[in-house]
Amino acid sequence: MNDPLTHLRADGTAHMVDVSGKEVTARTATARGRVDLSEEAVAALRGGTVPKGDALGVARVAGIQAAKRTPDLVPLCHPVAIHGVTVDLEVDDGGVEITATVRTADRTGIEMEALTCVSVAALALIDMVKAVDRLAVVTGVRVVAKSGGRSGDWVRQE
């Protein structure tokens, strides 16, 4: 990891890297995160009794929307064509595990879109359950795998 910081010019100011000369390749990134919840919130999710309604459905759609809006939120992130997004929310005894996979065929990676997808899905979930659990916590948002592009495939060893 001794590569120069590509988003900095020689004078130290930030800029958006020019990727126009890069080849278009199929790229995929998967990110994961978690929302820790109380037993009461978990029971409400499992029983379909969350006061605001379908919390998992809302979180899923929020994550998909967020993936598509990532360049609006992350200043130096390139707009890329999103060709597919899957968001899985798995309720367990301690909360909800969120996994998002984002796909494109473009000139730059899609990891930021996957991270944004998970993060916003988690925030939407908290918004949906906050009447039941004001102490919900987002944890462990990270990229767990990527494929495509010059650097090839990568999987986090967890």
C-alpha positions as CSV (number, residue, x, y, z in Angstrom):
1,M,0.0,0.0,0.0
2,N,2.8,2.4,-0.9
3,D,0.8,3.8,-3.8
4,P,0.6,7.6,-4.0
5,L,-2.7,9.2,-2.9
6,T,-4.4,9.5,-6.2
7,H,-7.0,12.0,-5.1
8,L,-4.4,14.6,-4.1
9,R,-2.6,16.9,-6.5
10,A,1.1,17.8,-6.1
11,D,0.1,20.8,-4.0
12,G,-1.9,18.7,-1.6
13,T,-5.4,19.8,-2.8
14,A,-8.1,17.2,-3.5
15,H,-9.4,16.5,-7.0
16,M,-11.5,13.9,-8.8
17,V,-9.3,11.4,-10.6
18,D,-9.7,11.2,-14.3
19,V,-10.9,7.6,-15.1
20,S,-11.8,8.2,-18.8
21,G,-8.8,6.3,-20.0
22,K,-9.6,3.2,-18.0
23,E,-11.3,0.2,-19.6
24,V,-14.9,-0.6,-18.8
25,T,-15.1,-3.9,-16.8
26,A,-17.8,-5.7,-14.9
27,R,-17.4,-4.9,-11.2
28,T,-19.1,-6.1,-8.0
29,A,-18.8,-5.0,-4.4
30,T,-20.4,-6.5,-1.3
31,A,-20.6,-4.6,2.0
32,R,-22.0,-5.7,5.3
33,G,-23.1,-4.0,8.5
34,R,-25.3,-4.5,11.5
35,V,-27.9,-2.8,13.6
36,D,-27.8,-3.9,17.2
37,L,-31.4,-3.9,18.7
38,S,-33.2,-4.6,21.9
39,E,-35.1,-7.9,22.4
40,E,-38.3,-5.8,22.1
41,A,-37.3,-4.4,18.7
42,V,-36.3,-7.8,17.4
43,A,-39.7,-9.2,18.5
44,A,-41.5,-6.4,16.8
45,L,-39.6,-7.0,13.5
46,R,-40.2,-10.8,13.7
47,G,-43.9,-10.3,14.6
48,G,-44.6,-7.5,12.1
49,T,-45.6,-5.1,14.8
50,V,-43.2,-2.2,14.2
51,P,-45.4,0.9,14.7
52,K,-44.2,2.5,11.5
53,G,-44.9,-0.6,9.3
54,D,-42.6,-2.7,7.2
55,A,-39.2,-1.7,8.6
56,L,-37.2,-4.2,6.7
57,G,-38.9,-3.3,3.4
58,V,-38.3,0.4,3.9
59,A,-34.7,-0.2,4.8
60,R,-34.1,-2.3,1.7
61,V,-35.6,0.3,-0.6
62,A,-33.6,3.1,1.2
63,G,-30.4,1.2,0.7
64,I,-31.1,0.8,-3.0
65,Q,-31.9,4.5,-3.4
66,A,-28.7,5.4,-1.5
67,A,-26.5,3.2,-3.7
68,K,-27.8,5.2,-6.7
69,R,-27.2,8.6,-5.0
70,T,-23.7,7.9,-3.6
71,P,-21.8,10.5,-5.8
72,D,-24.2,13.1,-4.4
73,L,-23.1,12.2,-0.9
74,V,-19.4,11.4,-1.3
75,P,-17.6,14.3,-2.9
76,L,-14.9,12.6,-4.9
77,C,-16.9,9.5,-5.8
78,H,-17.5,9.0,-9.6
79,P,-21.0,8.6,-10.9
80,V,-21.2,5.0,-12.2
81,A,-24.0,3.2,-13.9
82,I,-25.6,0.9,-11.3
83,H,-26.7,-2.3,-13.0
84,G,-27.9,-4.2,-10.0
85,V,-28.3,-3.9,-6.2
86,T,-29.4,-6.6,-3.8
87,V,-30.0,-5.8,-0.1
88,D,-30.5,-8.6,2.4
89,L,-31.6,-7.9,6.0
90,E,-31.4,-10.9,8.3
91,V,-33.0,-10.6,11.7
92,D,-31.2,-12.5,14.5
93,D,-31.6,-12.5,18.3
94,G,-29.4,-9.4,18.7
95,G,-30.5,-7.2,15.8
96,V,-30.3,-7.2,12.0
97,E,-27.4,-8.1,9.7
98,I,-27.4,-6.1,6.5
99,T,-25.6,-7.3,3.3
100,A,-25.6,-5.3,0.1
101,T,-24.1,-6.3,-3.3
102,V,-23.8,-3.7,-6.0
103,R,-22.9,-4.4,-9.7
104,T,-21.8,-2.3,-12.6
105,A,-19.9,-2.3,-15.8
106,D,-17.9,0.8,-15.6
107,R,-14.4,2.4,-15.3
108,T,-14.1,2.5,-11.6
109,G,-15.1,0.5,-8.5
110,I,-18.4,0.3,-6.8
111,E,-17.3,-0.2,-3.2
112,M,-18.5,3.2,-2.0
113,E,-22.0,2.5,-3.4
114,A,-22.1,-0.8,-1.5
115,L,-21.0,0.9,1.8
116,T,-23.5,3.7,1.3
117,C,-26.3,1.2,0.6
118,V,-25.6,-0.6,3.9
119,S,-25.2,2.6,5.9
120,V,-28.4,4.1,4.7
121,A,-30.4,0.9,5.0
122,A,-29.2,0.8,8.6
123,L,-30.2,4.4,9.2
124,A,-33.6,3.8,7.7
125,L,-34.1,0.7,9.9
126,I,-33.3,2.7,13.0
127,D,-35.7,5.4,11.9
128,M,-38.4,2.7,11.5
129,V,-37.8,1.1,15.0
130,K,-36.8,4.1,17.1
131,A,-40.2,4.2,18.8
132,V,-39.5,0.7,20.1
133,D,-35.7,1.0,20.6
134,R,-34.1,4.4,21.1
135,L,-30.7,2.7,21.8
136,A,-30.3,1.0,18.4
137,V,-26.6,1.1,17.2
138,V,-25.1,0.8,13.7
139,T,-21.9,-1.3,13.8
140,G,-19.3,-2.9,11.6
141,V,-20.0,-1.3,8.2
142,R,-17.3,-2.7,5.9
143,V,-16.5,-4.0,2.4
144,V,-16.4,-7.8,2.5
145,A,-15.7,-8.5,-1.2
146,K,-15.0,-6.9,-4.5
147,S,-14.4,-8.1,-8.0
148,G,-13.4,-6.7,-11.3
149,G,-11.1,-3.8,-12.3
150,R,-7.4,-3.6,-12.4
151,S,-6.9,-4.8,-8.8
152,G,-9.0,-7.9,-9.4
153,D,-10.9,-9.9,-6.8
154,W,-10.6,-9.5,-3.1
155,V,-12.4,-11.0,-0.1
156,R,-12.0,-9.8,3.5
157,Q,-10.8,-12.6,5.8
158,E,-13.2,-12.4,8.8
